[in-house]
Amino acid sequence: MNIIVSKPWVLARMYEPDITIVDCRFELGKPDAGRKAYEEEHIPGAVYLDLEQDLSSPISEHGGRHPLPDPEQLSKTLAKIGITPETRIIAYDDQGGMYASRLWWLLSYLGHKQAYVMNEGFTAWKNANYPVTADQPIRVPASYTYSLHPEILASIDEVRSVAGNNEVIVIDSRDPRRYQGLEETMDKAAGHIPGAKNKFWKLLVEQDGKWIAADQLAEHYKEFPADKEIIVYCGSGVSACPNFIGLKEAGYEKVKLYAGSWSDWISYNENPIETGDE
């Protein structure tokens, strides 16, 4: 089963009892915008999870701008809205899948078996005259047990050990100008982790908001040997998640997320910074 699913696929299943649809809309710099958009209208039955309140932990000296949530706390958040390990979860946003992909990755980290990201997003859903509502569902709290999968998470020490060598591929998912160090709009230092390759995550999404097809994904990543381990990062561990999914959809098995990403990397003064192209 593919991770990225179509609007018709969601429409056909949205009322099935084991399905939970999660609205992940969010705007950086406007922390209330996503929830307000959800309260105005959303896919019927959808619940809302907020990037900073639900899918991240509080910022500290290290860990980046969106540190991973504590697994125990995240499991309680999921249980509170009636999600169990058997629930089929469909996540969507209106930002190309970036925030929905963050939830998908977190669920994978918890060992959740069935989670998907809806292609195109909410505006495309609405423009297709699919149903929307302002009604918020009543959810019966459940129990959520998890089994962490640390093999998909790269630590700062692991990234330090592979930076600049050719044994592990490190992919920077940010805009090329940020990668090159020509500008930095979010963090206190510009540049990239030594040896990292640049694959801007938005290249996975076409102009109409659709993810590129599977054969295009394979072409997109063809420079990377399938047997190599790959670590993806971005500014804060959010926009690298689409690249994580893209690589998985393209058949890559050994993929990890450096969750703290660039904002964590530069929080250590001793970490080297590279600028310019690859």
C-alpha positions as CSV (number, residue, x, y, z in Angstrom):
1,M,0.0,0.0,0.0
2,N,1.3,3.4,-0.9
3,I,1.8,6.1,1.8
4,I,0.4,8.9,-0.4
5,V,-3.3,8.3,-1.1
6,S,-5.7,10.1,-3.4
7,K,-8.7,12.3,-2.5
8,P,-11.1,9.7,-4.0
9,W,-9.4,7.0,-1.9
10,V,-10.1,9.0,1.2
11,L,-13.7,9.9,0.2
12,A,-14.5,6.2,-0.3
13,R,-13.2,5.3,3.2
14,M,-13.8,8.4,5.4
15,Y,-16.8,7.0,7.3
16,E,-15.4,3.5,7.9
17,P,-15.3,3.0,11.7
18,D,-11.5,2.2,12.0
19,I,-10.6,5.4,10.1
20,T,-9.4,8.6,11.8
21,I,-8.7,11.6,9.6
22,V,-6.3,14.1,11.1
23,D,-6.1,17.8,10.0
24,C,-2.5,18.9,10.3
25,R,-2.7,22.4,8.8
26,F,-0.2,24.9,10.2
27,E,1.5,28.1,9.2
28,L,5.0,29.0,10.6
29,G,4.9,32.4,12.3
30,K,1.1,32.1,12.7
31,P,0.7,29.5,15.3
32,D,-3.1,29.8,15.6
33,A,-3.8,29.9,11.8
34,G,-4.1,26.1,11.4
35,R,-6.5,25.5,14.2
36,K,-8.6,28.5,13.1
37,A,-8.8,27.1,9.6
38,Y,-9.8,23.7,11.0
39,E,-12.6,25.3,13.2
40,E,-13.9,27.1,10.1
41,E,-14.1,24.0,7.9
42,H,-12.5,20.6,7.6
43,I,-13.1,17.2,6.2
44,P,-16.0,15.6,8.0
45,G,-15.0,13.6,11.1
46,A,-11.4,15.0,11.1
47,V,-9.7,15.9,14.3
48,Y,-7.0,18.5,14.6
49,L,-3.4,18.0,15.8
50,D,-1.1,21.1,16.1
51,L,2.5,21.0,15.0
52,E,3.8,22.9,18.0
53,Q,1.3,21.9,20.7
54,D,0.8,18.2,19.8
55,L,3.6,17.1,17.4
56,S,6.6,18.8,19.1
57,S,8.0,19.2,22.6
58,P,9.0,22.5,24.1
59,I,12.1,24.2,22.7
60,S,15.3,23.9,24.8
61,E,19.0,24.6,24.2
62,H,19.4,21.7,21.9
63,G,16.9,19.6,19.8
64,G,16.0,22.2,17.2
65,R,13.0,24.4,16.7
66,H,10.5,21.6,16.7
67,P,11.9,18.9,19.0
68,L,10.3,15.5,18.8
69,P,7.4,15.1,21.3
70,D,7.9,12.7,24.2
71,P,6.6,9.4,23.0
72,E,4.6,8.8,26.1
73,Q,2.9,12.2,25.8
74,L,2.2,11.7,22.1
75,S,0.6,8.3,22.8
76,K,-1.6,10.1,25.4
77,T,-2.6,12.7,22.8
78,L,-3.5,10.0,20.3
79,A,-5.5,8.0,22.9
80,K,-7.4,11.2,24.0
81,I,-8.8,11.5,20.5
82,G,-9.8,7.9,20.2
83,I,-6.8,6.6,18.2
84,T,-5.6,3.0,18.9
85,P,-2.7,1.1,17.3
86,E,-5.3,-0.5,15.0
87,T,-6.7,2.8,13.7
88,R,-6.1,3.6,10.1
89,I,-5.0,7.2,10.1
90,I,-5.2,9.6,7.2
91,A,-3.3,12.9,7.6
92,Y,-3.7,16.0,5.5
93,D,-2.7,19.6,5.5
94,D,-2.7,22.5,3.0
95,Q,1.0,23.0,2.7
96,G,2.1,20.3,0.2
97,G,2.0,17.5,2.8
98,M,4.8,18.8,5.0
99,Y,2.9,18.8,8.3
100,A,0.9,15.7,7.5
101,S,4.2,13.9,6.7
102,R,5.5,14.9,10.2
103,L,2.6,13.1,11.8
104,W,3.1,10.1,9.5
105,W,6.8,9.9,10.5
106,L,5.9,10.2,14.2
107,L,3.4,7.4,13.9
108,S,6.0,5.2,12.1
109,Y,8.4,6.0,15.0
110,L,5.7,4.8,17.4
111,G,5.3,1.6,15.4
112,H,1.9,2.4,14.0
113,K,1.1,0.1,11.1
114,Q,-1.5,2.0,9.0
115,A,-1.0,5.7,8.3
116,Y,-1.3,7.6,5.1
117,V,-0.9,11.1,3.8
118,M,-3.7,12.5,1.5
119,N,-2.4,13.9,-1.8
120,E,-3.0,17.5,-2.7
121,G,-4.5,18.8,0.6
122,F,-7.6,20.5,1.9
123,T,-8.0,23.2,-0.7
124,A,-8.0,20.7,-3.5
125,W,-10.5,18.5,-1.6
126,K,-12.8,21.5,-1.2
127,N,-12.4,22.6,-4.8
128,A,-13.4,19.1,-6.0
129,N,-16.7,19.7,-4.2
130,Y,-16.0,17.0,-1.7
131,P,-17.8,17.4,1.7
132,V,-16.5,19.9,4.3
133,T,-18.0,20.9,7.7
134,A,-17.4,23.0,10.7
135,D,-18.7,20.4,13.1
136,Q,-16.2,18.9,15.4
137,P,-16.5,15.2,16.1
138,I,-17.1,13.7,19.6
139,R,-14.3,11.3,20.2
140,V,-14.3,8.5,22.8
141,P,-10.9,8.3,24.5
142,A,-9.0,5.0,23.9
143,S,-5.8,3.3,24.9
144,Y,-2.6,3.6,22.8
145,T,0.4,1.4,23.4
146,Y,3.5,1.9,21.2
147,S,6.8,0.2,20.3
148,L,9.4,2.7,19.3
149,H,11.4,2.2,16.1
150,P,14.7,3.9,16.8
151,E,16.1,2.6,13.5
152,I,14.4,5.5,11.6
153,L,15.9,8.2,13.8
154,A,19.4,9.6,13.6
155,S,21.0,11.2,16.6
156,I,23.3,14.2,16.6
157,D,26.3,11.9,17.4
158,E,25.5,9.7,14.4
159,V,25.2,12.7,12.1
160,R,28.6,14.0,13.4
161,S,30.2,10.6,12.7
162,V,29.1,10.5,9.1
163,A,29.2,14.2,8.1
164,G,31.6,14.6,5.2
165,N,32.1,10.9,4.4
166,N,30.7,8.9,1.5
167,E,29.5,5.9,3.5
168,V,26.2,7.4,4.5
169,I,24.2,9.9,2.3
170,V,23.0,13.0,4.1
171,I,20.2,14.9,2.4
172,D,19.4,18.5,3.1
173,S,15.7,19.1,2.3
174,R,15.7,23.0,2.4
175,D,15.5,25.6,-0.3
176,P,18.8,25.7,-2.3
177,R,19.6,29.2,-1.1
178,R,19.4,28.2,2.5
179,Y,21.4,25.1,1.8
180,Q,24.1,27.2,0.0
181,G,24.3,29.7,2.8
182,L,23.2,32.6,0.6
183,E,20.3,33.4,3.0
184,E,18.9,32.1,6.2
185,T,15.3,33.0,7.0
186,M,14.7,30.8,10.1
187,D,17.9,30.1,11.9
188,K,20.9,32.0,13.4
189,A,23.5,30.5,11.0
190,A,23.5,29.8,7.3
191,G,25.0,26.8,5.4
192,H,24.7,23.1,5.6
193,I,26.1,20.0,7.3
194,P,29.4,19.1,5.6
195,G,28.9,16.6,2.7
196,A,25.1,16.9,2.6
197,K,23.4,16.8,-0.8
198,N,20.5,19.2,-1.5
199,K,17.1,17.8,-2.4
200,F,14.5,20.5,-1.8
201,W,11.4,18.8,-0.6
202,K,9.0,20.9,-2.7
203,L,10.4,19.2,-5.8
204,L,8.3,16.3,-4.7
205,V,5.1,18.3,-5.4
206,E,4.0,19.5,-8.8
207,Q,2.5,22.9,-9.4
208,D,-1.0,21.6,-9.0
209,G,-0.1,20.3,-5.5
210,K,0.0,16.6,-6.5
211,W,3.0,14.5,-5.4
212,I,5.1,13.3,-8.3
213,A,4.4,9.7,-9.4
214,A,6.4,6.7,-8.3
215,D,8.4,6.4,-11.5
216,Q,9.3,10.1,-11.1
217,L,10.3,9.5,-7.5
218,A,12.8,6.8,-8.6
219,E,14.2,9.3,-11.2
220,H,14.4,12.0,-8.6
221,Y,16.6,10.0,-6.3
222,K,18.5,7.9,-8.9
223,E,21.9,9.4,-7.9
224,F,21.6,7.7,-4.5
225,P,22.5,4.0,-4.4
226,A,19.7,1.9,-3.1
227,D,21.9,0.0,-0.7
228,K,23.3,3.1,1.1
229,E,22.0,4.4,4.4
230,I,20.4,7.8,4.0
231,I,19.8,10.5,6.6
232,V,17.4,13.3,5.8
233,Y,17.3,16.7,7.6
234,C,15.8,20.2,7.0
235,G,15.6,23.2,9.3
236,S,13.7,21.7,12.2
237,G,12.8,18.1,11.3
238,V,9.5,18.9,9.6
239,S,10.1,19.4,5.9
240,A,12.5,16.5,5.8
241,C,9.6,14.2,6.4
242,P,8.3,14.4,2.8
243,N,11.8,13.4,1.6
244,F,11.7,10.5,4.1
245,I,8.4,9.4,2.6
246,G,9.5,10.0,-1.0
247,L,12.6,7.8,-0.5
248,K,10.4,5.1,1.0
249,E,8.0,5.3,-1.9
250,A,10.9,5.0,-4.3
251,G,12.0,1.8,-2.6
252,Y,14.8,2.9,-0.3
253,E,14.9,0.9,2.9
254,K,17.6,2.4,5.1
255,V,16.3,5.9,5.7
256,K,16.6,7.9,8.9
257,L,15.4,11.3,10.0
258,Y,17.8,13.7,11.9
259,A,14.9,15.2,13.8
260,G,16.7,18.1,15.3
261,S,18.0,19.0,11.8
262,W,19.9,22.3,11.0
263,S,18.5,24.2,14.0
264,D,19.9,21.5,16.3
265,W,23.2,21.2,14.4
266,I,24.0,24.9,14.8
267,S,23.1,24.9,18.5
268,Y,26.5,23.2,19.1
269,N,29.3,25.7,18.4
270,E,31.8,23.0,17.6
271,N,29.8,21.6,14.7
272,P,31.3,22.5,11.3
273,I,29.3,24.4,8.7
274,E,29.7,24.2,5.0
275,T,28.5,26.7,2.4
276,G,28.1,26.8,-1.4
277,D,27.1,24.0,-3.7
278,E,27.9,20.3,-3.2
